[in-house]
Amino acid sequence: MDSDEQAIRNLVATWMSASAAGDRDRVLELMADDVVFLVAGRSPIRGKAAFAAAQDALKGMRIEAASDIQEVRVFGDWAYCWNHLALEVYRPGGGVPAKRAGPVLSILRKLPDGRWVIVRDANMLAAAEE
């Protein structure tokens, strides 16, 4: 595995740990300013500010997630990462967690400083079967 692929795998791991810790600022560092998130059945989320606003709806919730990277391909300063994501969202006060799972395809760009960031993300999560 080359260093760019490892850096992308590290980005996914950092995203997962920062999300679990509720560290929105760290998550925002992992995306380009003009990032676009595509989610089935919803309008695209365009830009960091819109992503941050969408994350505000999750305040107080606990998220447990697991990512299984299926493929990473690097083409110079561009790359894609396909993974299978499974998550459980626990609401404050308890209850049955909402479970979602499915494929995610991310397009990444390497910045001049060598860091990789997500520029586009297609999230195909659906309600997970019990």
mmCIF file of the C-alpha atoms, coordinates in Angstrom:
data_MODEL
# 
_entry.id   MODEL 
# 
loop_
_atom_site.group_PDB 
_atom_site.id 
_atom_site.type_symbol 
_atom_site.label_atom_id 
_atom_site.label_alt_id 
_atom_site.label_comp_id 
_atom_site.label_asym_id 
_atom_site.label_entity_id 
_atom_site.label_seq_id 
_atom_site.pdbx_PDB_ins_code 
_atom_site.Cartn_x 
_atom_site.Cartn_y 
_atom_site.Cartn_z 
_atom_site.occupancy 
_atom_site.B_iso_or_equiv 
_atom_site.pdbx_formal_charge 
_atom_site.auth_seq_id 
_atom_site.auth_comp_id 
_atom_site.auth_asym_id 
_atom_site.auth_atom_id 
_atom_site.pdbx_PDB_model_num 
ATOM 1   C CA . MET A 1 1   ? 0.000   0.000  0.000  1.00 0.00 ? 1   MET A CA 1 
ATOM 2   C CA . ASP A 1 2   ? 1.449   3.370  -0.963 1.00 0.00 ? 2   ASP A CA 1 
ATOM 3   C CA . SER A 1 3   ? 1.547   6.444  1.293  1.00 0.00 ? 3   SER A CA 1 
ATOM 4   C CA . ASP A 1 4   ? -1.377  8.195  -0.442 1.00 0.00 ? 4   ASP A CA 1 
ATOM 5   C CA . GLU A 1 5   ? -3.653  5.192  0.011  1.00 0.00 ? 5   GLU A CA 1 
ATOM 6   C CA . GLN A 1 6   ? -2.585  4.947  3.652  1.00 0.00 ? 6   GLN A CA 1 
ATOM 7   C CA . ALA A 1 7   ? -3.260  8.669  4.136  1.00 0.00 ? 7   ALA A CA 1 
ATOM 8   C CA . ILE A 1 8   ? -6.782  8.220  2.751  1.00 0.00 ? 8   ILE A CA 1 
ATOM 9   C CA . ARG A 1 9   ? -7.404  5.232  5.004  1.00 0.00 ? 9   ARG A CA 1 
ATOM 10  C CA . ASN A 1 10  ? -6.169  7.355  7.922  1.00 0.00 ? 10  ASN A CA 1 
ATOM 11  C CA . LEU A 1 11  ? -8.562  10.146 6.905  1.00 0.00 ? 11  LEU A CA 1 
ATOM 12  C CA . VAL A 1 12  ? -11.496 7.701  7.081  1.00 0.00 ? 12  VAL A CA 1 
ATOM 13  C CA . ALA A 1 13  ? -10.348 6.446  10.484 1.00 0.00 ? 13  ALA A CA 1 
ATOM 14  C CA . THR A 1 14  ? -9.946  10.022 11.743 1.00 0.00 ? 14  THR A CA 1 
ATOM 15  C CA . TRP A 1 15  ? -13.417 10.920 10.444 1.00 0.00 ? 15  TRP A CA 1 
ATOM 16  C CA . MET A 1 16  ? -14.889 7.953  12.285 1.00 0.00 ? 16  MET A CA 1 
ATOM 17  C CA . SER A 1 17  ? -13.146 8.690  15.594 1.00 0.00 ? 17  SER A CA 1 
ATOM 18  C CA . ALA A 1 18  ? -13.830 12.437 15.435 1.00 0.00 ? 18  ALA A CA 1 
ATOM 19  C CA . SER A 1 19  ? -17.496 11.797 14.637 1.00 0.00 ? 19  SER A CA 1 
ATOM 20  C CA . ALA A 1 20  ? -17.802 9.378  17.550 1.00 0.00 ? 20  ALA A CA 1 
ATOM 21  C CA . ALA A 1 21  ? -16.217 11.974 19.852 1.00 0.00 ? 21  ALA A CA 1 
ATOM 22  C CA . GLY A 1 22  ? -18.508 14.737 18.585 1.00 0.00 ? 22  GLY A CA 1 
ATOM 23  C CA . ASP A 1 23  ? -15.479 16.700 17.336 1.00 0.00 ? 23  ASP A CA 1 
ATOM 24  C CA . ARG A 1 24  ? -17.177 18.603 14.507 1.00 0.00 ? 24  ARG A CA 1 
ATOM 25  C CA . ASP A 1 25  ? -14.197 20.942 14.012 1.00 0.00 ? 25  ASP A CA 1 
ATOM 26  C CA . ARG A 1 26  ? -11.885 17.989 13.350 1.00 0.00 ? 26  ARG A CA 1 
ATOM 27  C CA . VAL A 1 27  ? -14.367 16.518 10.877 1.00 0.00 ? 27  VAL A CA 1 
ATOM 28  C CA . LEU A 1 28  ? -14.602 19.864 9.051  1.00 0.00 ? 28  LEU A CA 1 
ATOM 29  C CA . GLU A 1 29  ? -10.801 19.858 8.607  1.00 0.00 ? 29  GLU A CA 1 
ATOM 30  C CA . LEU A 1 30  ? -11.152 16.666 6.546  1.00 0.00 ? 30  LEU A CA 1 
ATOM 31  C CA . MET A 1 31  ? -13.227 18.261 3.796  1.00 0.00 ? 31  MET A CA 1 
ATOM 32  C CA . ALA A 1 32  ? -12.731 20.896 1.124  1.00 0.00 ? 32  ALA A CA 1 
ATOM 33  C CA . ASP A 1 33  ? -14.477 24.246 1.535  1.00 0.00 ? 33  ASP A CA 1 
ATOM 34  C CA . ASP A 1 34  ? -16.617 23.474 -1.535 1.00 0.00 ? 34  ASP A CA 1 
ATOM 35  C CA . VAL A 1 35  ? -17.469 19.910 -0.462 1.00 0.00 ? 35  VAL A CA 1 
ATOM 36  C CA . VAL A 1 36  ? -20.768 18.430 -1.666 1.00 0.00 ? 36  VAL A CA 1 
ATOM 37  C CA . PHE A 1 37  ? -22.541 15.567 0.088  1.00 0.00 ? 37  PHE A CA 1 
ATOM 38  C CA . LEU A 1 38  ? -25.138 13.617 -1.875 1.00 0.00 ? 38  LEU A CA 1 
ATOM 39  C CA . VAL A 1 39  ? -27.684 11.764 0.219  1.00 0.00 ? 39  VAL A CA 1 
ATOM 40  C CA . ALA A 1 40  ? -30.557 9.737  -1.239 1.00 0.00 ? 40  ALA A CA 1 
ATOM 41  C CA . GLY A 1 41  ? -33.918 11.494 -0.980 1.00 0.00 ? 41  GLY A CA 1 
ATOM 42  C CA . ARG A 1 42  ? -32.465 14.843 0.124  1.00 0.00 ? 42  ARG A CA 1 
ATOM 43  C CA . SER A 1 43  ? -31.039 17.955 -1.479 1.00 0.00 ? 43  SER A CA 1 
ATOM 44  C CA . PRO A 1 44  ? -27.246 18.054 -1.718 1.00 0.00 ? 44  PRO A CA 1 
ATOM 45  C CA . ILE A 1 45  ? -25.384 19.519 1.245  1.00 0.00 ? 45  ILE A CA 1 
ATOM 46  C CA . ARG A 1 46  ? -23.083 22.135 -0.292 1.00 0.00 ? 46  ARG A CA 1 
ATOM 47  C CA . GLY A 1 47  ? -20.068 23.430 1.610  1.00 0.00 ? 47  GLY A CA 1 
ATOM 48  C CA . LYS A 1 48  ? -18.627 23.169 5.094  1.00 0.00 ? 48  LYS A CA 1 
ATOM 49  C CA . ALA A 1 49  ? -21.107 25.629 6.626  1.00 0.00 ? 49  ALA A CA 1 
ATOM 50  C CA . ALA A 1 50  ? -24.092 23.632 5.394  1.00 0.00 ? 50  ALA A CA 1 
ATOM 51  C CA . PHE A 1 51  ? -22.511 20.420 6.662  1.00 0.00 ? 51  PHE A CA 1 
ATOM 52  C CA . ALA A 1 52  ? -21.880 21.996 10.067 1.00 0.00 ? 52  ALA A CA 1 
ATOM 53  C CA . ALA A 1 53  ? -25.490 23.206 10.230 1.00 0.00 ? 53  ALA A CA 1 
ATOM 54  C CA . ALA A 1 54  ? -26.750 19.718 9.373  1.00 0.00 ? 54  ALA A CA 1 
ATOM 55  C CA . GLN A 1 55  ? -24.573 18.290 12.139 1.00 0.00 ? 55  GLN A CA 1 
ATOM 56  C CA . ASP A 1 56  ? -26.220 20.623 14.670 1.00 0.00 ? 56  ASP A CA 1 
ATOM 57  C CA . ALA A 1 57  ? -29.315 18.423 14.415 1.00 0.00 ? 57  ALA A CA 1 
ATOM 58  C CA . LEU A 1 58  ? -27.261 15.570 15.893 1.00 0.00 ? 58  LEU A CA 1 
ATOM 59  C CA . LYS A 1 59  ? -26.229 17.408 19.077 1.00 0.00 ? 59  LYS A CA 1 
ATOM 60  C CA . GLY A 1 60  ? -26.759 15.272 22.132 1.00 0.00 ? 60  GLY A CA 1 
ATOM 61  C CA . MET A 1 61  ? -26.952 12.070 20.108 1.00 0.00 ? 61  MET A CA 1 
ATOM 62  C CA . ARG A 1 62  ? -24.371 9.335  20.321 1.00 0.00 ? 62  ARG A CA 1 
ATOM 63  C CA . ILE A 1 63  ? -23.233 7.772  17.057 1.00 0.00 ? 63  ILE A CA 1 
ATOM 64  C CA . GLU A 1 64  ? -21.505 4.425  16.771 1.00 0.00 ? 64  GLU A CA 1 
ATOM 65  C CA . ALA A 1 65  ? -20.199 3.651  13.317 1.00 0.00 ? 65  ALA A CA 1 
ATOM 66  C CA . ALA A 1 66  ? -18.062 1.111  11.524 1.00 0.00 ? 66  ALA A CA 1 
ATOM 67  C CA . SER A 1 67  ? -16.458 1.600  8.140  1.00 0.00 ? 67  SER A CA 1 
ATOM 68  C CA . ASP A 1 68  ? -15.181 -1.217 5.969  1.00 0.00 ? 68  ASP A CA 1 
ATOM 69  C CA . ILE A 1 69  ? -13.095 0.202  3.135  1.00 0.00 ? 69  ILE A CA 1 
ATOM 70  C CA . GLN A 1 70  ? -13.682 -1.783 -0.030 1.00 0.00 ? 70  GLN A CA 1 
ATOM 71  C CA . GLU A 1 71  ? -11.438 0.083  -2.462 1.00 0.00 ? 71  GLU A CA 1 
ATOM 72  C CA . VAL A 1 72  ? -9.103  3.066  -2.671 1.00 0.00 ? 72  VAL A CA 1 
ATOM 73  C CA . ARG A 1 73  ? -7.709  4.272  -6.007 1.00 0.00 ? 73  ARG A CA 1 
ATOM 74  C CA . VAL A 1 74  ? -5.329  7.206  -6.424 1.00 0.00 ? 74  VAL A CA 1 
ATOM 75  C CA . PHE A 1 75  ? -4.859  9.145  -9.662 1.00 0.00 ? 75  PHE A CA 1 
ATOM 76  C CA . GLY A 1 76  ? -2.234  11.797 -9.000 1.00 0.00 ? 76  GLY A CA 1 
ATOM 77  C CA . ASP A 1 77  ? -3.836  14.462 -6.805 1.00 0.00 ? 77  ASP A CA 1 
ATOM 78  C CA . TRP A 1 78  ? -7.292  12.869 -7.060 1.00 0.00 ? 78  TRP A CA 1 
ATOM 79  C CA . ALA A 1 79  ? -8.628  9.679  -5.542 1.00 0.00 ? 79  ALA A CA 1 
ATOM 80  C CA . TYR A 1 80  ? -11.778 7.836  -4.675 1.00 0.00 ? 80  TYR A CA 1 
ATOM 81  C CA . CYS A 1 81  ? -12.639 5.680  -1.702 1.00 0.00 ? 81  CYS A CA 1 
ATOM 82  C CA . TRP A 1 82  ? -15.533 3.243  -1.628 1.00 0.00 ? 82  TRP A CA 1 
ATOM 83  C CA . ASN A 1 83  ? -16.530 1.855  1.725  1.00 0.00 ? 83  ASN A CA 1 
ATOM 84  C CA . HIS A 1 84  ? -19.409 0.163  3.491  1.00 0.00 ? 84  HIS A CA 1 
ATOM 85  C CA . LEU A 1 85  ? -20.672 2.190  6.429  1.00 0.00 ? 85  LEU A CA 1 
ATOM 86  C CA . ALA A 1 86  ? -22.890 0.955  9.245  1.00 0.00 ? 86  ALA A CA 1 
ATOM 87  C CA . LEU A 1 87  ? -24.056 3.250  11.999 1.00 0.00 ? 87  LEU A CA 1 
ATOM 88  C CA . GLU A 1 88  ? -26.318 3.386  14.999 1.00 0.00 ? 88  GLU A CA 1 
ATOM 89  C CA . VAL A 1 89  ? -27.685 6.683  16.294 1.00 0.00 ? 89  VAL A CA 1 
ATOM 90  C CA . TYR A 1 90  ? -28.687 6.802  19.948 1.00 0.00 ? 90  TYR A CA 1 
ATOM 91  C CA . ARG A 1 91  ? -31.036 9.589  20.990 1.00 0.00 ? 91  ARG A CA 1 
ATOM 92  C CA . PRO A 1 92  ? -30.730 11.321 24.353 1.00 0.00 ? 92  PRO A CA 1 
ATOM 93  C CA . GLY A 1 93  ? -32.807 9.537  26.932 1.00 0.00 ? 93  GLY A CA 1 
ATOM 94  C CA . GLY A 1 94  ? -32.365 6.103  25.389 1.00 0.00 ? 94  GLY A CA 1 
ATOM 95  C CA . GLY A 1 95  ? -34.677 4.056  23.256 1.00 0.00 ? 95  GLY A CA 1 
ATOM 96  C CA . VAL A 1 96  ? -33.989 1.917  20.252 1.00 0.00 ? 96  VAL A CA 1 
ATOM 97  C CA . PRO A 1 97  ? -31.139 3.284  18.127 1.00 0.00 ? 97  PRO A CA 1 
ATOM 98  C CA . ALA A 1 98  ? -31.726 4.197  14.498 1.00 0.00 ? 98  ALA A CA 1 
ATOM 99  C CA . LYS A 1 99  ? -29.627 1.878  12.348 1.00 0.00 ? 99  LYS A CA 1 
ATOM 100 C CA . ARG A 1 100 ? -28.458 2.706  8.849  1.00 0.00 ? 100 ARG A CA 1 
ATOM 101 C CA . ALA A 1 101 ? -26.018 0.970  6.539  1.00 0.00 ? 101 ALA A CA 1 
ATOM 102 C CA . GLY A 1 102 ? -24.840 1.028  2.955  1.00 0.00 ? 102 GLY A CA 1 
ATOM 103 C CA . PRO A 1 103 ? -22.140 2.061  0.527  1.00 0.00 ? 103 PRO A CA 1 
ATOM 104 C CA . VAL A 1 104 ? -20.401 5.428  0.478  1.00 0.00 ? 104 VAL A CA 1 
ATOM 105 C CA . LEU A 1 105 ? -18.291 6.712  -2.403 1.00 0.00 ? 105 LEU A CA 1 
ATOM 106 C CA . SER A 1 106 ? -15.983 9.645  -1.683 1.00 0.00 ? 106 SER A CA 1 
ATOM 107 C CA . ILE A 1 107 ? -13.894 11.662 -4.117 1.00 0.00 ? 107 ILE A CA 1 
ATOM 108 C CA . LEU A 1 108 ? -10.802 13.208 -2.578 1.00 0.00 ? 108 LEU A CA 1 
ATOM 109 C CA . ARG A 1 109 ? -8.247  15.805 -3.609 1.00 0.00 ? 109 ARG A CA 1 
ATOM 110 C CA . LYS A 1 110 ? -4.676  16.163 -2.400 1.00 0.00 ? 110 LYS A CA 1 
ATOM 111 C CA . LEU A 1 111 ? -3.892  19.694 -1.261 1.00 0.00 ? 111 LEU A CA 1 
ATOM 112 C CA . PRO A 1 112 ? -0.551  21.420 -1.953 1.00 0.00 ? 112 PRO A CA 1 
ATOM 113 C CA . ASP A 1 113 ? 0.476   20.727 1.668  1.00 0.00 ? 113 ASP A CA 1 
ATOM 114 C CA . GLY A 1 114 ? 0.036   16.967 1.064  1.00 0.00 ? 114 GLY A CA 1 
ATOM 115 C CA . ARG A 1 115 ? -3.210  16.493 3.016  1.00 0.00 ? 115 ARG A CA 1 
ATOM 116 C CA . TRP A 1 116 ? -6.144  14.696 1.431  1.00 0.00 ? 116 TRP A CA 1 
ATOM 117 C CA . VAL A 1 117 ? -9.655  16.168 1.773  1.00 0.00 ? 117 VAL A CA 1 
ATOM 118 C CA . ILE A 1 118 ? -13.084 15.001 0.704  1.00 0.00 ? 118 ILE A CA 1 
ATOM 119 C CA . VAL A 1 119 ? -14.531 17.076 -2.152 1.00 0.00 ? 119 VAL A CA 1 
ATOM 120 C CA . ARG A 1 120 ? -17.595 14.967 -3.031 1.00 0.00 ? 120 ARG A CA 1 
ATOM 121 C CA . ASP A 1 121 ? -19.345 12.225 -1.102 1.00 0.00 ? 121 ASP A CA 1 
ATOM 122 C CA . ALA A 1 122 ? -22.253 10.034 -2.192 1.00 0.00 ? 122 ALA A CA 1 
ATOM 123 C CA . ASN A 1 123 ? -23.833 8.409  0.820  1.00 0.00 ? 123 ASN A CA 1 
ATOM 124 C CA . MET A 1 124 ? -26.274 5.593  0.038  1.00 0.00 ? 124 MET A CA 1 
ATOM 125 C CA . LEU A 1 125 ? -27.199 4.605  3.586  1.00 0.00 ? 125 LEU A CA 1 
ATOM 126 C CA . ALA A 1 126 ? -30.620 3.092  4.153  1.00 0.00 ? 126 ALA A CA 1 
ATOM 127 C CA . ALA A 1 127 ? -32.437 1.723  7.163  1.00 0.00 ? 127 ALA A CA 1 
ATOM 128 C CA . ALA A 1 128 ? -30.525 -1.373 8.223  1.00 0.00 ? 128 ALA A CA 1 
ATOM 129 C CA . GLU A 1 129 ? -32.271 -4.680 8.650  1.00 0.00 ? 129 GLU A CA 1 
ATOM 130 C CA . GLU A 1 130 ? -32.305 -6.088 12.151 1.00 0.00 ? 130 GLU A CA 1 
# 
